[in-house]
Structures are given as structure tokens and as C-alpha cells.
């Protein structure tokens, strides 16, 4: 069994990226580290908070917490064996980062991230 490195990333779907960016800047007290029309990301106190416009490829309906792992394929296999279902298979999103989402038996979305 592989272990996780904890939840360090949370992505939030937003309908108005400019307004959300202002709200999260006020909340976190820091400016975005990544600021683009398709993604705004903040680093605050060891957490990465991302804002994803509702037309983003992640197709988020609710915030998703991402568990950081050292071996995403092994963790996906363990979770499937335990009863989870794959929503989005592991894929590279840039910079060597792999991301996957699964759902537990109640439909709760669980994100996984592996940095290479």
C-alpha cells in the first residue's frame, strides 16, 4: 500500500474568474502565483489554492481536494480495488505533474497529484 503526502491542493470552480481572484486574494492575503485566463493559483501556508473557470477542462462542479502521492498509478489501482471508480484517468497537466480524479462509493470526488 502506498501512502499519501496529505492534501496540499484544493481546486475551486468559479464562474467569474476576476471576482473570484479578488475574493481569494483578500482571503489569503497574497497575490496569485499563477494568473491566466484558464487558471489562477495561490500558494499560501503550504497549500495550493486553484481557481478554475467553469469552462475549464477539469469540469469541476464542486471544490476538489487533491491528495499528493508518490506513485499515482499504484494509488489509483489500490483505490479501484477498494471500490472507487475513475472519473479522470491520470494525465499530465504540465511540468511533469500527473493528476487523476476518482469517486468513492457515495460519489465524492477525490483528487490525486504526483509531481515528478
Backbone as CSV, one residue per row, in Angstrom:
resi,resn,N_x,N_y,N_z,CA_x,CA_y,CA_z,C_x,C_y,C_z
1,UNK,0.852,-1.176,0.000,0.000,0.000,0.000,0.896,1.237,0.000
2,UNK,0.583,2.195,-0.871,1.328,3.453,-0.903,0.645,4.475,-0.006
3,UNK,1.419,5.360,0.569,0.869,6.393,1.453,0.721,7.702,0.692
4,UNK,-0.003,8.626,1.270,-0.158,9.947,0.656,0.749,10.939,1.381
5,UNK,0.911,12.089,0.774,1.663,13.183,1.381,0.700,14.253,1.897
6,UNK,-0.570,13.904,2.000,-1.581,14.809,2.525,-2.242,15.648,1.449
7,UNK,-3.288,16.355,1.845,-3.983,17.271,0.942,-3.202,18.578,0.939
8,UNK,-2.694,18.947,-0.234,-1.953,20.199,-0.348,-2.508,21.080,-1.462
9,UNK,-3.477,20.568,-2.206,-4.049,21.319,-3.322,-5.570,21.216,-3.271
10,UNK,-6.237,22.347,-3.395,-7.695,22.370,-3.490,-8.059,23.268,-4.669
11,UNK,-8.835,22.719,-5.605,-9.290,23.487,-6.767,-10.751,23.857,-6.583
12,UNK,-11.064,25.103,-6.904,-12.427,25.616,-6.776,-12.939,26.033,-8.151
13,UNK,-14.116,25.532,-8.564,-14.708,26.024,-9.811,-15.289,27.408,-9.571
14,UNK,-15.120,28.304,-10.537,-15.654,29.659,-10.399,-16.319,30.085,-11.707
15,UNK,-17.315,30.957,-11.598,-17.985,31.442,-12.801,-17.414,32.773,-13.265
16,UNK,-16.888,33.572,-12.346,-16.298,34.858,-12.701,-14.882,34.885,-12.122
17,UNK,-13.905,34.581,-12.959,-12.527,34.431,-12.509,-11.986,35.721,-11.893
18,UNK,-12.308,36.877,-12.463,-11.798,38.150,-11.943,-12.316,38.426,-10.535
19,UNK,-13.601,38.211,-10.319,-14.173,38.438,-8.990,-13.620,37.423,-7.997
20,UNK,-13.561,36.159,-8.399,-13.035,35.117,-7.507,-11.584,35.411,-7.135
21,UNK,-10.792,35.853,-8.106,-9.389,36.184,-7.838,-9.296,37.272,-6.768
22,UNK,-10.143,38.290,-6.854,-10.133,39.360,-5.855,-10.530,38.827,-4.475
23,UNK,-11.543,37.990,-4.424,-12.011,37.439,-3.148,-10.927,36.574,-2.504
24,UNK,-10.305,35.687,-3.286,-9.288,34.792,-2.730,-8.005,35.550,-2.390
25,UNK,-7.692,36.616,-3.117,-6.546,37.457,-2.763,-6.796,38.100,-1.398
26,UNK,-8.013,38.588,-1.182,-8.363,39.176,0.114,-8.333,38.122,1.222
27,UNK,-8.864,36.944,0.952,-8.893,35.875,1.945,-7.494,35.427,2.327
28,UNK,-6.659,35.155,1.333,-5.348,34.558,1.583,-4.264,35.576,1.915
29,UNK,-4.480,36.835,1.531,-3.504,37.872,1.820,-2.256,37.809,0.954
30,UNK,-2.347,37.119,-0.175,-1.225,37.024,-1.123,-1.769,37.175,-2.538
31,UNK,-0.907,37.624,-3.433,-1.275,37.702,-4.844,-1.136,36.319,-5.479
32,UNK,-1.841,36.090,-6.581,-1.728,34.795,-7.250,-0.302,34.544,-7.735
33,UNK,0.118,33.300,-7.637,1.409,32.883,-8.173,1.268,32.575,-9.665
34,UNK,0.117,32.050,-10.041,-0.215,31.773,-11.437,-1.477,32.567,-11.752
35,UNK,-1.446,33.318,-12.849,-2.590,34.164,-13.181,-2.794,34.141,-14.690
36,UNK,-3.733,33.317,-15.136,-4.018,33.203,-16.561,-5.525,33.153,-16.755
37,UNK,-6.003,33.270,-18.000,-7.447,33.235,-18.241,-8.084,31.876,-17.950
38,UNK,-7.275,30.825,-17.860,-7.821,29.486,-17.639,-7.485,28.913,-16.264
39,UNK,-6.677,29.635,-15.457,-6.317,29.123,-14.131,-5.659,30.226,-13.320
40,UNK,-6.076,30.368,-12.065,-5.423,31.273,-11.125,-5.058,30.436,-9.908
41,UNK,-3.777,30.466,-9.540,-3.313,29.653,-8.422,-2.584,30.468,-7.373
42,UNK,-2.847,30.149,-6.118,-2.242,30.827,-4.972,-1.439,29.815,-4.157
43,UNK,-0.324,30.251,-3.596,0.429,29.467,-2.618,0.304,30.195,-1.291
44,UNK,-0.278,29.523,-0.308,-0.471,30.154,0.994,-0.304,29.120,2.102
45,UNK,0.699,29.337,2.943,0.917,28.484,4.118,1.001,27.000,3.753
46,UNK,1.726,26.673,2.699,1.917,25.274,2.314,0.768,24.666,1.536
47,UNK,-0.226,25.460,1.231,-1.385,24.983,0.467,-1.400,25.651,-0.900
48,UNK,-1.844,24.906,-1.904,-2.068,25.498,-3.219,-3.576,25.581,-3.413
49,UNK,-4.065,26.789,-3.645,-5.487,27.014,-3.881,-5.626,27.461,-5.331
50,UNK,-6.391,26.690,-6.119,-6.561,26.999,-7.523,-7.992,27.373,-7.847
51,UNK,-8.135,28.332,-8.759,-9.448,28.754,-9.251,-9.551,28.341,-10.708
52,UNK,-10.590,27.575,-11.035,-10.775,27.035,-12.378,-12.092,27.564,-12.937
53,UNK,-12.043,28.311,-14.053,-13.303,28.790,-14.644,-14.200,27.609,-15.017
54,UNK,-15.503,27.834,-14.997,-16.444,26.732,-15.239,-16.316,26.111,-16.622
55,UNK,-15.566,26.724,-17.509,-15.359,26.111,-18.816,-14.000,25.413,-18.901
56,UNK,-13.323,25.242,-17.760,-12.023,24.571,-17.740,-12.138,23.095,-18.040
57,UNK,-11.024,22.494,-18.449,-11.073,21.082,-18.838,-11.318,20.147,-17.667
58,UNK,-11.113,20.619,-16.419,-11.372,19.765,-15.269,-12.861,19.485,-15.074
59,UNK,-13.720,20.374,-15.598,-15.169,20.216,-15.474,-15.587,19.997,-14.015
60,UNK,-15.141,20.863,-13.135,-15.454,20.755,-11.715,-16.854,21.282,-11.433
61,UNK,-17.607,20.569,-10.620,-18.914,21.030,-10.175,-18.833,21.557,-8.744
62,UNK,-17.848,21.066,-7.993,-17.633,21.447,-6.596,-16.129,21.510,-6.346
63,UNK,-15.707,22.129,-5.243,-14.277,22.102,-4.932,-13.784,20.661,-4.807
64,UNK,-12.548,20.428,-5.223,-11.943,19.098,-5.136,-10.619,19.220,-4.399
65,UNK,-10.461,18.382,-3.367,-9.207,18.298,-2.633,-8.325,17.259,-3.309
66,UNK,-7.058,17.619,-3.486,-6.114,16.723,-4.155,-5.086,16.211,-3.154
67,UNK,-5.015,14.902,-3.031,-4.040,14.224,-2.193,-2.770,14.051,-3.019
68,UNK,-1.641,14.449,-2.470,-0.366,14.286,-3.156,0.193,12.902,-2.852
69,UNK,0.627,12.205,-3.893,1.133,10.836,-3.774,2.451,10.708,-4.528
70,UNK,3.205,9.680,-4.195,4.477,9.447,-4.877,4.322,8.532,-6.079
71,UNK,3.248,7.717,-6.122,3.022,6.795,-7.234,1.527,6.791,-7.557
72,UNK,1.137,7.640,-8.500,-0.285,7.830,-8.793,-0.929,6.562,-9.355
73,UNK,-0.225,5.842,-10.215,-0.806,4.621,-10.801,-1.067,3.572,-9.727
74,UNK,-0.126,3.413,-8.792,-0.321,2.443,-7.713,-1.494,2.847,-6.828
75,UNK,-1.587,4.148,-6.525,-2.675,4.622,-5.663,-4.026,4.473,-6.357
76,UNK,-4.095,4.764,-7.660,-5.341,4.572,-8.411,-5.750,3.098,-8.362
77,UNK,-4.810,2.199,-8.589,-5.109,0.761,-8.568,-5.614,0.323,-7.194
78,UNK,-4.983,0.805,-6.127,-5.427,0.473,-4.769,-6.846,0.973,-4.515
79,UNK,-7.130,2.179,-4.971,-8.448,2.748,-4.740,-9.528,2.018,-5.537
80,UNK,-9.215,1.644,-6.783,-10.168,0.874,-7.590,-10.449,-0.461,-6.918
81,UNK,-9.409,-1.124,-6.437,-9.581,-2.408,-5.757,-10.449,-2.270,-4.514
82,UNK,-10.417,-1.097,-3.903,-11.217,-0.857,-2.700,-12.634,-0.408,-3.009
83,UNK,-12.955,-0.148,-4.296,-14.317,0.211,-4.664,-14.498,1.584,-5.286
84,UNK,-13.428,2.351,-5.444,-13.541,3.664,-6.087,-13.682,3.483,-7.600
85,UNK,-14.201,4.505,-8.252,-14.295,4.489,-9.716,-13.527,5.687,-10.273
86,UNK,-12.936,5.489,-11.430,-12.147,6.536,-12.065,-13.075,7.527,-12.749
87,UNK,-12.883,8.801,-12.476,-13.597,9.867,-13.185,-12.722,10.427,-14.294
88,UNK,-11.439,10.628,-13.985,-10.470,11.092,-14.976,-9.174,10.340,-14.712
89,UNK,-8.743,9.565,-15.709,-7.505,8.795,-15.571,-6.322,9.739,-15.406
90,UNK,-5.242,9.226,-14.840,-4.036,10.021,-14.645,-3.549,10.567,-15.980
91,UNK,-3.297,11.880,-15.991,-2.769,12.519,-17.195,-1.873,13.669,-16.779
92,UNK,-0.928,13.993,-17.642,-0.002,15.075,-17.348,-0.663,16.412,-17.659
93,UNK,-0.520,17.344,-16.727,-1.115,18.671,-16.903,-0.062,19.750,-17.084
94,UNK,1.188,19.348,-17.198,2.286,20.284,-17.421,3.324,20.194,-16.330
95,UNK,4.558,20.426,-16.706,5.641,20.432,-15.734,5.895,19.092,-15.072
96,UNK,5.482,17.998,-15.713,5.673,16.680,-15.140,4.652,16.298,-14.082
97,UNK,3.648,17.130,-13.870,2.617,16.851,-12.859,1.541,15.943,-13.453
98,UNK,1.247,14.857,-12.743,0.170,13.945,-13.121,-1.011,14.172,-12.188
99,UNK,-2.213,14.173,-12.756,-3.432,14.408,-11.993,-4.466,13.361,-12.381
100,UNK,-5.205,12.868,-11.396,-6.311,11.934,-11.636,-7.428,12.263,-10.653
101,UNK,-8.662,11.917,-11.010,-9.765,12.024,-10.064,-10.524,10.707,-10.053
102,UNK,-10.970,10.348,-8.865,-11.768,9.150,-8.654,-12.979,9.533,-7.827
103,UNK,-13.947,8.639,-7.741,-15.116,8.875,-6.895,-15.238,7.722,-5.912
104,UNK,-15.584,8.051,-4.669,-15.834,6.996,-3.692,-17.229,6.427,-3.930
105,UNK,-17.644,5.499,-3.106,-18.925,4.816,-3.320,-20.130,5.740,-3.182
106,UNK,-19.936,6.929,-2.592,-21.023,7.893,-2.463,-20.956,8.997,-3.505
107,UNK,-19.999,8.893,-4.429,-19.870,9.881,-5.483,-18.998,11.076,-5.142
108,UNK,-18.393,11.080,-3.949,-17.481,12.166,-3.577,-16.229,12.084,-4.436
109,UNK,-15.811,13.213,-4.988,-14.650,13.244,-5.873,-13.380,13.380,-5.043
110,UNK,-12.411,12.514,-5.354,-11.114,12.504,-4.683,-10.038,12.727,-5.737
111,UNK,-9.231,13.762,-5.547,-8.169,14.056,-6.498,-6.837,13.514,-6.030
112,UNK,-6.001,13.142,-7.005,-4.636,12.688,-6.746,-3.676,13.504,-7.604
113,UNK,-2.524,13.846,-7.041,-1.468,14.549,-7.766,-0.142,13.857,-7.497
114,UNK,0.616,13.663,-8.572,2.001,13.198,-8.436,2.896,14.175,-9.168
115,UNK,3.881,14.716,-8.451,4.879,15.569,-9.090,6.103,14.721,-9.375
116,UNK,6.591,14.843,-10.589,7.790,14.044,-10.959,9.032,14.814,-10.677
